Amino acid sequence: MDLESELRQAMAEQVAEATASPSLVTDVKRRHRRRKARIHAAAGVAAASVAALALVPTYQSFRATPAGNPETTRPTGGVSEHRQSERPPAPGPSQSPSAKEGPGAGTSGKPEAHPSSGGSPVNPEKPGTGGALDDLPRWITYVPDGLTATGPCAVTADAERETTTCKWRGSTGWLEIALVKERGLAGPQDLMKTPGIPGRTTVRGLPALTGDRPGSGRQISWLARPGVGVTVSGGGSVEKQLMRIAEGVRP
């Protein structure tokens, strides 16, 4: 007997006494029905989930918009907001708002003065200057009222020193401001022209010397920065404001 026949005989002997249960067919059908029910339930859950996800955008579109939301203030007319903003202005020169049109009512319509290309203020009527700052350097910020510039600032120079001198005269007295540029300046004593012993003071925290000017008047001298010195001299009632004038010189 070959090997295949022996295997068949052994298998037949093994299952010869085995018998099928009377309820085998019933059990198979019951399990089949349960499997189909589970498949149908899973399909129903999946369909419900898909339907719920599909309803979310619809709910969002019908949800009430809170007050103040930009969507509620969007124009509803037939013309879009962009098209409304493109409406051209009325022809004619632009005008400043009148006294009834809002903030700034009652102010003068006079155009604001701007500095000229040379760096000097164009408007000579700046408060506290008395019209004396016309055509002057911007480093001079204060001149008392009642004074008028005698002319443009004069500049003298040699190999070592350059001096810019500005002068004013008026019914209240006189004023002279001298700006000196020299590398060898050691201190305000190199700028003083007083015959007596000068007094000590400060200009914006910088050491300064003050004293009587030869002839008449008073003067203050100090170094604004290394190599740059300033002397402010004045007579008449200008002497009382000499320190304030010096504080306004900022080269």
C-alpha positions as CSV (number, residue, x, y, z in Angstrom):
1,M,0.0,0.0,0.0
2,D,1.3,3.3,-0.9
3,L,1.6,6.4,1.4
4,E,-1.5,8.1,0.0
5,S,-3.7,5.1,0.7
6,E,-2.4,4.9,4.2
7,L,-3.2,8.5,4.9
8,R,-6.8,8.1,3.5
9,Q,-7.4,5.1,5.7
10,A,-6.0,6.8,8.8
11,M,-8.3,9.8,8.2
12,A,-11.3,7.6,7.7
13,E,-10.7,5.8,10.9
14,Q,-10.2,9.1,12.8
15,V,-13.6,10.5,11.7
16,A,-15.5,7.2,11.5
17,E,-17.1,7.7,15.0
18,A,-17.7,11.5,14.6
19,T,-21.3,12.5,14.0
20,A,-22.9,15.9,13.2
21,S,-25.0,17.5,15.8
22,P,-28.7,17.6,15.0
23,S,-28.7,21.4,15.4
24,L,-25.7,22.1,13.2
25,V,-27.8,23.6,10.4
26,T,-29.8,25.7,12.8
27,D,-26.7,27.0,14.4
28,V,-25.1,27.9,11.1
29,K,-28.2,29.8,10.0
30,R,-28.4,31.7,13.4
31,R,-24.8,32.8,13.1
32,H,-25.3,33.9,9.5
33,R,-28.3,36.1,10.6
34,R,-26.3,37.6,13.5
35,R,-23.4,38.5,11.1
36,K,-25.8,40.2,8.6
37,A,-27.4,42.2,11.5
38,R,-24.0,43.4,12.6
39,I,-23.1,44.5,9.1
40,H,-26.4,46.3,8.7
41,A,-26.0,48.1,12.1
42,A,-22.4,49.2,11.1
43,A,-23.7,50.5,7.8
44,G,-26.5,52.5,9.5
45,V,-24.0,54.1,11.9
46,A,-21.7,55.1,9.1
47,A,-24.6,56.6,7.1
48,A,-25.8,58.6,10.2
49,S,-22.3,60.0,10.6
50,V,-22.0,61.1,7.0
51,A,-25.4,62.8,7.3
52,A,-24.4,64.7,10.4
53,L,-21.2,66.0,8.8
54,A,-23.2,67.1,5.8
55,L,-25.6,69.1,8.0
56,V,-22.8,71.1,9.7
57,P,-22.2,73.7,6.9
58,T,-26.0,74.1,6.5
59,Y,-26.3,74.9,10.2
60,Q,-23.4,77.3,10.1
61,S,-25.1,79.2,7.1
62,F,-28.4,79.5,9.0
63,R,-26.8,80.4,12.4
64,A,-27.7,83.9,13.7
65,T,-24.9,86.4,13.3
66,P,-24.0,88.4,16.5
67,A,-24.7,92.1,16.6
68,G,-21.7,94.2,15.5
69,N,-20.3,91.4,13.3
70,P,-18.7,92.9,10.1
71,E,-21.1,90.7,8.1
72,T,-24.1,92.6,9.5
73,T,-22.7,96.0,8.4
74,R,-21.9,95.0,4.9
75,P,-23.9,97.1,2.4
76,T,-26.9,95.2,0.9
77,G,-27.5,97.5,-2.0
78,G,-26.9,96.7,-5.6
79,V,-23.7,98.7,-5.7
80,S,-20.7,97.1,-4.0
81,E,-18.7,98.8,-1.3
82,H,-15.6,98.8,-3.5
83,R,-17.5,100.6,-6.3
84,Q,-18.9,103.2,-3.8
85,S,-15.3,104.0,-2.7
86,E,-14.3,104.6,-6.3
87,R,-16.7,107.5,-6.6
88,P,-14.6,110.4,-8.0
89,P,-14.3,113.6,-5.9
90,A,-16.2,116.7,-7.0
91,P,-14.3,118.9,-9.4
92,G,-12.7,122.1,-8.2
93,P,-9.9,123.0,-5.7
94,S,-10.0,121.3,-2.3
95,Q,-11.0,123.5,0.6
96,S,-10.3,123.2,4.3
97,P,-13.4,122.4,6.4
98,S,-15.5,125.4,7.5
99,A,-16.2,126.3,11.1
100,K,-19.4,124.1,11.0
101,E,-17.7,121.0,9.6
102,G,-16.0,119.5,12.6
103,P,-12.7,119.7,14.5
104,G,-10.5,122.6,14.0
105,A,-13.4,125.1,13.7
106,G,-12.4,128.7,14.2
107,T,-8.7,128.2,13.2
108,S,-7.2,130.4,10.6
109,G,-7.0,129.2,7.0
110,K,-3.6,130.7,6.6
111,P,-1.1,128.1,5.2
112,E,1.5,126.9,7.6
113,A,5.0,128.3,7.1
114,H,7.8,125.8,6.3
115,P,11.6,126.1,6.6
116,S,13.4,127.3,3.5
117,S,16.0,125.3,1.8
118,G,18.7,127.1,3.8
119,G,17.4,125.6,7.0
120,S,16.0,129.0,8.4
121,P,12.4,129.6,9.4
122,V,10.4,131.5,6.7
123,N,7.8,132.9,9.1
124,P,9.3,135.8,11.0
125,E,6.3,136.1,13.3
126,K,7.1,133.1,15.5
127,P,6.0,133.8,19.1
128,G,8.7,135.1,21.4
129,T,11.0,136.2,18.6
130,G,9.6,139.6,17.7
131,G,10.3,138.9,14.0
132,A,14.0,138.7,14.7
133,L,14.7,135.2,13.4
134,D,14.1,135.9,9.7
135,D,16.9,134.4,7.5
136,L,18.9,133.1,10.6
137,P,20.4,129.7,11.3
138,R,18.2,127.2,13.0
139,W,20.6,126.8,15.9
140,I,19.3,130.2,17.2
141,T,15.9,129.3,18.7
142,Y,15.0,132.4,20.9
143,V,15.4,136.2,20.5
144,P,13.4,138.6,22.7
145,D,10.6,140.8,21.2
146,G,11.4,144.3,20.1
147,L,14.7,143.4,18.3
148,T,15.4,143.4,14.6
149,A,18.3,141.7,12.8
150,T,20.8,144.3,11.5
151,G,21.5,142.0,8.6
152,P,22.6,138.5,7.7
153,C,25.0,136.7,10.0
154,A,28.6,137.5,9.2
155,V,31.2,134.8,8.8
156,T,34.9,135.4,9.3
157,A,37.5,132.7,9.0
158,D,41.2,132.2,9.0
159,A,43.5,129.1,9.0
160,E,42.4,128.1,12.6
161,R,39.2,129.8,13.5
162,E,35.8,130.3,11.9
163,T,33.4,132.8,13.6
164,T,29.7,133.4,12.7
165,T,28.3,136.6,14.3
166,C,24.6,137.5,14.3
167,K,23.4,140.9,15.6
168,W,20.1,142.6,16.6
169,R,19.1,146.1,17.6
170,G,15.9,147.6,18.9
171,S,14.2,149.9,21.4
172,T,14.7,147.4,24.2
173,G,18.5,147.0,23.7
174,W,20.9,145.0,21.6
175,L,22.0,141.3,21.2
176,E,25.0,139.6,19.6
177,I,25.5,135.9,19.3
178,A,28.9,134.6,18.1
179,L,29.6,130.9,17.2
180,V,33.3,130.0,17.1
181,K,34.7,126.8,15.6
182,E,38.3,126.1,16.5
183,R,40.1,122.8,17.3
184,G,42.3,124.4,19.9
185,L,39.5,125.8,22.1
186,A,40.3,124.7,25.7
187,G,37.3,126.2,27.5
188,P,35.0,129.3,27.7
189,Q,38.0,131.4,28.9
190,D,39.2,131.4,25.3
191,L,36.0,133.2,24.3
192,M,35.6,135.8,27.0
193,K,36.2,139.4,26.3
194,T,35.5,140.7,29.8
195,P,38.1,143.0,31.5
196,G,37.3,141.8,35.1
197,I,37.2,138.4,36.8
198,P,34.4,136.4,35.2
199,G,31.7,134.6,37.2
200,R,30.9,130.9,36.8
201,T,27.5,129.5,35.7
202,T,26.2,126.7,33.5
203,V,24.3,126.6,30.2
204,R,22.2,123.3,29.8
205,G,24.6,121.7,32.4
206,L,27.8,122.8,30.6
207,P,30.4,125.0,32.4
208,A,30.1,128.7,31.4
209,L,31.6,132.0,32.3
210,T,29.8,135.3,32.6
211,G,30.9,138.9,33.0
212,D,30.7,142.5,31.9
213,R,31.3,143.2,28.2
214,P,33.8,146.0,27.4
215,G,31.9,149.2,27.0
216,S,28.5,148.0,28.2
217,G,26.3,145.0,28.5
218,R,26.9,141.4,29.7
219,Q,28.1,138.2,28.1
220,I,28.0,134.4,28.6
221,S,30.5,132.1,27.0
222,W,30.6,128.2,27.0
223,L,31.7,125.3,24.9
224,A,28.7,123.6,23.3
225,R,30.9,120.6,22.3
226,P,34.6,120.1,21.7
227,G,35.9,122.6,19.2
228,V,32.7,124.7,19.2
229,G,32.1,127.7,21.5
230,V,29.3,130.2,21.8
231,T,29.3,133.8,23.3
232,V,26.0,135.5,23.9
233,S,26.2,139.3,24.6
234,G,23.4,141.8,25.3
235,G,22.7,145.2,26.6
236,G,19.6,147.1,27.8
237,S,16.7,145.1,29.0
238,V,18.1,142.2,27.0
239,E,20.6,141.6,29.8
240,K,17.7,140.2,32.0
241,Q,17.0,137.5,29.4
242,L,20.6,136.7,28.5
243,M,20.5,133.2,30.1
244,R,17.3,132.3,28.4
245,I,18.8,133.3,25.1
246,A,21.9,131.3,25.8
247,E,19.7,128.2,26.6
248,G,18.1,128.6,23.2
249,V,21.4,128.5,21.2
250,R,21.9,124.9,20.1
251,P,24.6,124.6,17.4
